[in-house]
């Protein structure tokens, strides 16, 4: 939100006592609450030796004035009321990250090996085209196991080759197919020497933050991970 726009909404009794310099200073100050930077950006320091110390004392002198403090308080509460960001939205976002299903992003698939469903558990080809292609490269291959290999099929428990364990592969979901929650969990992806690495936000940390915001931990020690459980009417004897 652009600061001058906020000033337009300021009640006159709060706005009138502000000098032009105080107003310029406040415009900058509410952006990041950095006194030195606010003085520098607003150009309200007129003295000699412009440096962080003189900027700080200049800014603090402005902030000490009661009418400035009243205006600052009004600006901050106005911004909190009108901002896109509020505690509830932050909480909902964290909750989504904490509860998103990571298997939507990557999952392990177990599928049948080439021998699971081949005739007499021999090597099974997908189709004749695949077999002929390999036959040209290696004359020793045969199609005794037949055709119709389907990698989507689950392993055959009777298979003597894989003992029913099949083969495993990590499957990465197309990011366009993520649900809104999975989209929040997703942090990014990169190519590594070992393939594509998908990164996600820390869901346990997000859950921890939710618990803290909701005040679910014991009040004594904020680092104490003991959950506070309140039993209505007390525990039975
Ligand atoms: Zn098998």
Boltz pocket constraint, residues with backbone or C-beta under 6 A from the ligand:
constraints:
  - pocket:
      binder: B
      contacts: [[A, 112], [A, 113], [A, 114], [A, 115], [A, 116], [A, 117], [A, 155], [A, 156], [A, 159], [A, 160], [A, 161], [A, 162], [A, 163], [A, 164], [A, 165], [A, 166]]
      max_distance: 6.0
